[in-house]
Amino acid sequence: MHFSDTKDNVLKMDAMISHFLHIPFPEELPDTVWAQKWAQVKFLADKGILGNFKGLQL
């Protein structure tokens, strides 16, 4: 994976954390908390709660 692809994915992940979990600046979270919040977004996506994001792959 190219570095810019990784950076782009992190920006998308931050946007999803911010939007779906109402966390205004997820990039400022400690890494462990950020990972927990991303796991929560993935859980919601896998359960179909976020709409058309089931099986989200980033």
PDB file of N, CA, C and O in Angstrom:
ATOM      1  N   MET A   1       0.849  -1.179   0.000  1.00  0.00           N
ATOM      2  CA  MET A   1       0.000   0.000   0.000  1.00  0.00           C
ATOM      3  C   MET A   1       0.891   1.237   0.000  1.00  0.00           C
ATOM      4  O   MET A   1       1.859   1.319   0.756  1.00  0.00           O
ATOM      5  N   HIS A   2       0.564   2.165  -0.827  1.00  0.00           N
ATOM      6  CA  HIS A   2       1.306   3.414  -0.936  1.00  0.00           C
ATOM      7  C   HIS A   2       0.992   4.304   0.254  1.00  0.00           C
ATOM      8  O   HIS A   2      -0.124   4.285   0.774  1.00  0.00           O
ATOM      9  N   PHE A   3       1.988   5.095   0.689  1.00  0.00           N
ATOM     10  CA  PHE A   3       1.817   5.950   1.870  1.00  0.00           C
ATOM     11  C   PHE A   3       0.610   6.872   1.729  1.00  0.00           C
ATOM     12  O   PHE A   3      -0.164   7.033   2.673  1.00  0.00           O
ATOM     13  N   SER A   4       0.447   7.480   0.552  1.00  0.00           N
ATOM     14  CA  SER A   4      -0.670   8.413   0.391  1.00  0.00           C
ATOM     15  C   SER A   4      -2.008   7.683   0.509  1.00  0.00           C
ATOM     16  O   SER A   4      -2.988   8.260   0.979  1.00  0.00           O
ATOM     17  N   ASP A   5      -2.055   6.412   0.083  1.00  0.00           N
ATOM     18  CA  ASP A   5      -3.275   5.622   0.249  1.00  0.00           C
ATOM     19  C   ASP A   5      -3.581   5.420   1.729  1.00  0.00           C
ATOM     20  O   ASP A   5      -4.732   5.523   2.154  1.00  0.00           O
ATOM     21  N   THR A   6      -2.537   5.129   2.511  1.00  0.00           N
ATOM     22  CA  THR A   6      -2.705   4.926   3.952  1.00  0.00           C
ATOM     23  C   THR A   6      -3.195   6.208   4.611  1.00  0.00           C
ATOM     24  O   THR A   6      -4.124   6.186   5.419  1.00  0.00           O
ATOM     25  N   LYS A   7      -2.564   7.324   4.261  1.00  0.00           N
ATOM     26  CA  LYS A   7      -2.972   8.611   4.836  1.00  0.00           C
ATOM     27  C   LYS A   7      -4.412   8.933   4.458  1.00  0.00           C
ATOM     28  O   LYS A   7      -5.178   9.421   5.289  1.00  0.00           O
ATOM     29  N   ASP A   8      -4.781   8.665   3.222  1.00  0.00           N
ATOM     30  CA  ASP A   8      -6.143   8.906   2.761  1.00  0.00           C
ATOM     31  C   ASP A   8      -7.137   8.040   3.538  1.00  0.00           C
ATOM     32  O   ASP A   8      -8.210   8.512   3.913  1.00  0.00           O
ATOM     33  N   ASN A   9      -6.784   6.783   3.778  1.00  0.00           N
ATOM     34  CA  ASN A   9      -7.662   5.896   4.547  1.00  0.00           C
ATOM     35  C   ASN A   9      -7.845   6.386   5.976  1.00  0.00           C
ATOM     36  O   ASN A   9      -8.951   6.331   6.515  1.00  0.00           O
ATOM     37  N   VAL A  10      -6.777   6.861   6.590  1.00  0.00           N
ATOM     38  CA  VAL A  10      -6.874   7.370   7.961  1.00  0.00           C
ATOM     39  C   VAL A  10      -7.782   8.594   8.001  1.00  0.00           C
ATOM     40  O   VAL A  10      -8.574   8.748   8.931  1.00  0.00           O
ATOM     41  N   LEU A  11      -7.674   9.454   7.012  1.00  0.00           N
ATOM     42  CA  LEU A  11      -8.559  10.624   6.956  1.00  0.00           C
ATOM     43  C   LEU A  11     -10.020  10.196   6.815  1.00  0.00           C
ATOM     44  O   LEU A  11     -10.905  10.790   7.429  1.00  0.00           O
ATOM     45  N   LYS A  12     -10.270   9.167   6.007  1.00  0.00           N
ATOM     46  CA  LYS A  12     -11.635   8.654   5.853  1.00  0.00           C
ATOM     47  C   LYS A  12     -12.128   8.031   7.157  1.00  0.00           C
ATOM     48  O   LYS A  12     -13.284   8.206   7.542  1.00  0.00           O
ATOM     49  N   MET A  13     -11.245   7.309   7.825  1.00  0.00           N
ATOM     50  CA  MET A  13     -11.615   6.681   9.091  1.00  0.00           C
ATOM     51  C   MET A  13     -11.925   7.756  10.131  1.00  0.00           C
ATOM     52  O   MET A  13     -12.897   7.635  10.877  1.00  0.00           O
ATOM     53  N   ASP A  14     -11.105   8.803  10.184  1.00  0.00           N
ATOM     54  CA  ASP A  14     -11.367   9.920  11.098  1.00  0.00           C
ATOM     55  C   ASP A  14     -12.728  10.547  10.811  1.00  0.00           C
ATOM     56  O   ASP A  14     -13.485  10.859  11.730  1.00  0.00           O
ATOM     57  N   ALA A  15     -13.031  10.728   9.526  1.00  0.00           N
ATOM     58  CA  ALA A  15     -14.310  11.328   9.148  1.00  0.00           C
ATOM     59  C   ALA A  15     -15.481  10.458   9.602  1.00  0.00           C
ATOM     60  O   ALA A  15     -16.495  10.972  10.074  1.00  0.00           O
ATOM     61  N   MET A  16     -15.337   9.139   9.458  1.00  0.00           N
ATOM     62  CA  MET A  16     -16.415   8.240   9.869  1.00  0.00           C
ATOM     63  C   MET A  16     -16.587   8.237  11.381  1.00  0.00           C
ATOM     64  O   MET A  16     -17.713   8.226  11.879  1.00  0.00           O
ATOM     65  N   ILE A  17     -15.472   8.247  12.117  1.00  0.00           N
ATOM     66  CA  ILE A  17     -15.549   8.310  13.582  1.00  0.00           C
ATOM     67  C   ILE A  17     -16.253   9.603  13.999  1.00  0.00           C
ATOM     68  O   ILE A  17     -17.135   9.603  14.857  1.00  0.00           O
ATOM     69  N   SER A  18     -15.844  10.690  13.375  1.00  0.00           N
ATOM     70  CA  SER A  18     -16.433  11.986  13.703  1.00  0.00           C
ATOM     71  C   SER A  18     -17.924  12.011  13.392  1.00  0.00           C
ATOM     72  O   SER A  18     -18.728  12.446  14.217  1.00  0.00           O
ATOM     73  N   HIS A  19     -18.289  11.548  12.214  1.00  0.00           N
ATOM     74  CA  HIS A  19     -19.695  11.617  11.773  1.00  0.00           C
ATOM     75  C   HIS A  19     -20.594  10.673  12.560  1.00  0.00           C
ATOM     76  O   HIS A  19     -21.617  11.097  13.099  1.00  0.00           O
ATOM     77  N   PHE A  20     -20.229   9.419  12.630  1.00  0.00           N
ATOM     78  CA  PHE A  20     -21.124   8.425  13.216  1.00  0.00           C
ATOM     79  C   PHE A  20     -21.105   8.407  14.747  1.00  0.00           C
ATOM     80  O   PHE A  20     -22.111   8.070  15.372  1.00  0.00           O
ATOM     81  N   LEU A  21     -19.970   8.767  15.355  1.00  0.00           N
ATOM     82  CA  LEU A  21     -19.878   8.738  16.816  1.00  0.00           C
ATOM     83  C   LEU A  21     -19.920  10.138  17.426  1.00  0.00           C
ATOM     84  O   LEU A  21     -19.851  10.290  18.646  1.00  0.00           O
ATOM     85  N   HIS A  22     -20.033  11.158  16.576  1.00  0.00           N
ATOM     86  CA  HIS A  22     -20.145  12.555  17.039  1.00  0.00           C
ATOM     87  C   HIS A  22     -18.946  12.971  17.884  1.00  0.00           C
ATOM     88  O   HIS A  22     -19.096  13.626  18.916  1.00  0.00           O
ATOM     89  N   ILE A  23     -17.762  12.585  17.437  1.00  0.00           N
ATOM     90  CA  ILE A  23     -16.513  12.988  18.096  1.00  0.00           C
ATOM     91  C   ILE A  23     -15.882  14.049  17.195  1.00  0.00           C
ATOM     92  O   ILE A  23     -15.478  13.734  16.075  1.00  0.00           O
ATOM     93  N   PRO A  24     -15.787  15.297  17.656  1.00  0.00           N
ATOM     94  CA  PRO A  24     -15.400  16.392  16.771  1.00  0.00           C
ATOM     95  C   PRO A  24     -13.987  16.309  16.187  1.00  0.00           C
ATOM     96  O   PRO A  24     -13.802  16.674  15.027  1.00  0.00           O
ATOM     97  N   PHE A  25     -12.995  15.851  16.930  1.00  0.00           N
ATOM     98  CA  PHE A  25     -11.627  15.801  16.433  1.00  0.00           C
ATOM     99  C   PHE A  25     -10.993  14.450  16.775  1.00  0.00           C
ATOM    100  O   PHE A  25     -10.153  14.380  17.672  1.00  0.00           O
ATOM    101  N   PRO A  26     -11.375  13.388  16.085  1.00  0.00           N
ATOM    102  CA  PRO A  26     -10.867  12.061  16.431  1.00  0.00           C
ATOM    103  C   PRO A  26      -9.352  11.930  16.266  1.00  0.00           C
ATOM    104  O   PRO A  26      -8.731  11.075  16.898  1.00  0.00           O
ATOM    105  N   GLU A  27      -8.760  12.768  15.424  1.00  0.00           N
ATOM    106  CA  GLU A  27      -7.302  12.713  15.244  1.00  0.00           C
ATOM    107  C   GLU A  27      -6.556  13.130  16.511  1.00  0.00           C
ATOM    108  O   GLU A  27      -5.362  12.859  16.640  1.00  0.00           O
ATOM    109  N   GLU A  28      -7.235  13.778  17.435  1.00  0.00           N
ATOM    110  CA  GLU A  28      -6.613  14.202  18.691  1.00  0.00           C
ATOM    111  C   GLU A  28      -6.735  13.156  19.797  1.00  0.00           C
ATOM    112  O   GLU A  28      -6.176  13.338  20.879  1.00  0.00           O
ATOM    113  N   LEU A  29      -7.454  12.068  19.541  1.00  0.00           N
ATOM    114  CA  LEU A  29      -7.599  11.012  20.550  1.00  0.00           C
ATOM    115  C   LEU A  29      -6.289  10.243  20.716  1.00  0.00           C
ATOM    116  O   LEU A  29      -5.523  10.117  19.761  1.00  0.00           O
ATOM    117  N   PRO A  30      -6.025   9.726  21.923  1.00  0.00           N
ATOM    118  CA  PRO A  30      -4.883   8.820  22.074  1.00  0.00           C
ATOM    119  C   PRO A  30      -5.084   7.603  21.158  1.00  0.00           C
ATOM    120  O   PRO A  30      -6.220   7.222  20.873  1.00  0.00           O
ATOM    121  N   ASP A  31      -4.002   7.007  20.706  1.00  0.00           N
ATOM    122  CA  ASP A  31      -4.084   5.906  19.747  1.00  0.00           C
ATOM    123  C   ASP A  31      -4.981   4.766  20.215  1.00  0.00           C
ATOM    124  O   ASP A  31      -5.739   4.205  19.424  1.00  0.00           O
ATOM    125  N   THR A  32      -4.897   4.425  21.494  1.00  0.00           N
ATOM    126  CA  THR A  32      -5.704   3.307  21.985  1.00  0.00           C
ATOM    127  C   THR A  32      -7.197   3.639  21.949  1.00  0.00           C
ATOM    128  O   THR A  32      -8.016   2.787  21.605  1.00  0.00           O
ATOM    129  N   VAL A  33      -7.545   4.857  22.299  1.00  0.00           N
ATOM    130  CA  VAL A  33      -8.945   5.282  22.270  1.00  0.00           C
ATOM    131  C   VAL A  33      -9.421   5.358  20.823  1.00  0.00           C
ATOM    132  O   VAL A  33     -10.533   4.935  20.507  1.00  0.00           O
ATOM    133  N   TRP A  34      -8.572   5.900  19.941  1.00  0.00           N
ATOM    134  CA  TRP A  34      -8.918   5.988  18.525  1.00  0.00           C
ATOM    135  C   TRP A  34      -9.215   4.596  17.969  1.00  0.00           C
ATOM    136  O   TRP A  34     -10.194   4.412  17.246  1.00  0.00           O
ATOM    137  N   ALA A  35      -8.376   3.619  18.303  1.00  0.00           N
ATOM    138  CA  ALA A  35      -8.571   2.245  17.829  1.00  0.00           C
ATOM    139  C   ALA A  35      -9.881   1.665  18.360  1.00  0.00           C
ATOM    140  O   ALA A  35     -10.576   0.947  17.641  1.00  0.00           O
ATOM    141  N   GLN A  36     -10.218   1.968  19.600  1.00  0.00           N
ATOM    142  CA  GLN A  36     -11.496   1.503  20.156  1.00  0.00           C
ATOM    143  C   GLN A  36     -12.673   2.137  19.415  1.00  0.00           C
ATOM    144  O   GLN A  36     -13.661   1.462  19.128  1.00  0.00           O
ATOM    145  N   LYS A  37     -12.572   3.410  19.111  1.00  0.00           N
ATOM    146  CA  LYS A  37     -13.653   4.095  18.398  1.00  0.00           C
ATOM    147  C   LYS A  37     -13.791   3.555  16.979  1.00  0.00           C
ATOM    148  O   LYS A  37     -14.906   3.403  16.482  1.00  0.00           O
ATOM    149  N   TRP A  38     -12.667   3.262  16.321  1.00  0.00           N
ATOM    150  CA  TRP A  38     -12.732   2.679  14.986  1.00  0.00           C
ATOM    151  C   TRP A  38     -13.370   1.283  15.050  1.00  0.00           C
ATOM    152  O   TRP A  38     -14.141   0.913  14.165  1.00  0.00           O
ATOM    153  N   ALA A  39     -13.052   0.518  16.086  1.00  0.00           N
ATOM    154  CA  ALA A  39     -13.663  -0.801  16.272  1.00  0.00           C
ATOM    155  C   ALA A  39     -15.178  -0.660  16.447  1.00  0.00           C
ATOM    156  O   ALA A  39     -15.938  -1.501  15.968  1.00  0.00           O
ATOM    157  N   GLN A  40     -15.613   0.391  17.126  1.00  0.00           N
ATOM    158  CA  GLN A  40     -17.047   0.626  17.302  1.00  0.00           C
ATOM    159  C   GLN A  40     -17.713   0.939  15.960  1.00  0.00           C
ATOM    160  O   GLN A  40     -18.801   0.439  15.674  1.00  0.00           O
ATOM    161  N   VAL A  41     -17.067   1.756  15.146  1.00  0.00           N
ATOM    162  CA  VAL A  41     -17.610   2.060  13.820  1.00  0.00           C
ATOM    163  C   VAL A  41     -17.693   0.779  12.993  1.00  0.00           C
ATOM    164  O   VAL A  41     -18.701   0.533  12.331  1.00  0.00           O
ATOM    165  N   LYS A  42     -16.644  -0.036  13.026  1.00  0.00           N
ATOM    166  CA  LYS A  42     -16.643  -1.306  12.285  1.00  0.00           C
ATOM    167  C   LYS A  42     -17.773  -2.210  12.764  1.00  0.00           C
ATOM    168  O   LYS A  42     -18.454  -2.829  11.946  1.00  0.00           O
ATOM    169  N   PHE A  43     -17.982  -2.294  14.074  1.00  0.00           N
ATOM    170  CA  PHE A  43     -19.056  -3.111  14.627  1.00  0.00           C
ATOM    171  C   PHE A  43     -20.410  -2.651  14.093  1.00  0.00           C
ATOM    172  O   PHE A  43     -21.217  -3.464  13.642  1.00  0.00           O
ATOM    173  N   LEU A  44     -20.653  -1.333  14.147  1.00  0.00           N
ATOM    174  CA  LEU A  44     -21.911  -0.782  13.653  1.00  0.00           C
ATOM    175  C   LEU A  44     -22.090  -1.060  12.162  1.00  0.00           C
ATOM    176  O   LEU A  44     -23.192  -1.372  11.711  1.00  0.00           O
ATOM    177  N   ALA A  45     -21.006  -0.946  11.404  1.00  0.00           N
ATOM    178  CA  ALA A  45     -21.064  -1.221   9.967  1.00  0.00           C
ATOM    179  C   ALA A  45     -21.361  -2.696   9.712  1.00  0.00           C
ATOM    180  O   ALA A  45     -22.186  -3.027   8.860  1.00  0.00           O
ATOM    181  N   ASP A  46     -20.692  -3.579  10.445  1.00  0.00           N
ATOM    182  CA  ASP A  46     -20.898  -5.021  10.264  1.00  0.00           C
ATOM    183  C   ASP A  46     -22.318  -5.442  10.614  1.00  0.00           C
ATOM    184  O   ASP A  46     -22.840  -6.391  10.028  1.00  0.00           O
ATOM    185  N   LYS A  47     -22.942  -4.762  11.547  1.00  0.00           N
ATOM    186  CA  LYS A  47     -24.320  -5.069  11.936  1.00  0.00           C
ATOM    187  C   LYS A  47     -25.343  -4.419  11.006  1.00  0.00           C
ATOM    188  O   LYS A  47     -26.544  -4.649  11.142  1.00  0.00           O
ATOM    189  N   GLY A  48     -24.866  -3.608  10.060  1.00  0.00           N
ATOM    190  CA  GLY A  48     -25.762  -2.956   9.112  1.00  0.00           C
ATOM    191  C   GLY A  48     -26.436  -1.710   9.651  1.00  0.00           C
ATOM    192  O   GLY A  48     -27.355  -1.180   9.026  1.00  0.00           O
ATOM    193  N   ILE A  49     -25.995  -1.245  10.788  1.00  0.00           N
ATOM    194  CA  ILE A  49     -26.620  -0.092  11.429  1.00  0.00           C
ATOM    195  C   ILE A  49     -26.283   1.213  10.694  1.00  0.00           C
ATOM    196  O   ILE A  49     -27.040   2.180  10.774  1.00  0.00           O
ATOM    197  N   LEU A  50     -25.163   1.241   9.988  1.00  0.00           N
ATOM    198  CA  LEU A  50     -24.738   2.457   9.288  1.00  0.00           C
ATOM    199  C   LEU A  50     -25.256   2.525   7.865  1.00  0.00           C
ATOM    200  O   LEU A  50     -24.855   3.405   7.102  1.00  0.00           O
ATOM    201  N   GLY A  51     -26.121   1.631   7.504  1.00  0.00           N
ATOM    202  CA  GLY A  51     -26.652   1.632   6.144  1.00  0.00           C
ATOM    203  C   GLY A  51     -25.832   0.735   5.241  1.00  0.00           C
ATOM    204  O   GLY A  51     -25.653  -0.447   5.533  1.00  0.00           O
ATOM    205  N   ASN A  52     -25.339   1.281   4.159  1.00  0.00           N
ATOM    206  CA  ASN A  52     -24.671   0.505   3.125  1.00  0.00           C
ATOM    207  C   ASN A  52     -23.173   0.339   3.379  1.00  0.00           C
ATOM    208  O   ASN A  52     -22.401   0.333   2.421  1.00  0.00           O
ATOM    209  N   PHE A  53     -22.738   0.206   4.610  1.00  0.00           N
ATOM    210  CA  PHE A  53     -21.331   0.049   4.931  1.00  0.00           C
ATOM    211  C   PHE A  53     -21.014  -1.351   5.433  1.00  0.00           C
ATOM    212  O   PHE A  53     -19.922  -1.580   5.954  1.00  0.00           O
ATOM    213  N   LYS A  54     -21.935  -2.287   5.291  1.00  0.00           N
ATOM    214  CA  LYS A  54     -21.726  -3.642   5.792  1.00  0.00           C
ATOM    215  C   LYS A  54     -20.507  -4.252   5.088  1.00  0.00           C
ATOM    216  O   LYS A  54     -20.386  -4.188   3.865  1.00  0.00           O
ATOM    217  N   GLY A  55     -19.615  -4.837   5.876  1.00  0.00           N
ATOM    218  CA  GLY A  55     -18.397  -5.421   5.322  1.00  0.00           C
ATOM    219  C   GLY A  55     -17.360  -4.371   4.965  1.00  0.00           C
ATOM    220  O   GLY A  55     -16.564  -4.568   4.047  1.00  0.00           O
ATOM    221  N   LEU A  56     -17.365  -3.286   5.667  1.00  0.00           N
ATOM    222  CA  LEU A  56     -16.456  -2.163   5.422  1.00  0.00           C
ATOM    223  C   LEU A  56     -15.014  -2.629   5.421  1.00  0.00           C
ATOM    224  O   LEU A  56     -14.572  -3.283   6.366  1.00  0.00           O
ATOM    225  N   GLN A  57     -14.277  -2.304   4.377  1.00  0.00           N
ATOM    226  CA  GLN A  57     -12.874  -2.686   4.256  1.00  0.00           C
ATOM    227  C   GLN A  57     -12.019  -1.436   4.053  1.00  0.00           C
ATOM    228  O   GLN A  57     -12.028  -0.841   2.975  1.00  0.00           O
ATOM    229  N   LEU A  58     -11.287  -1.046   5.084  1.00  0.00           N
ATOM    230  CA  LEU A  58     -10.314   0.048   4.980  1.00  0.00           C
ATOM    231  C   LEU A  58      -9.026  -0.376   5.584  1.00  0.00           C
ATOM    232  O   LEU A  58      -8.068   0.397   5.601  1.00  0.00           O
TER     233      LEU A  58
END
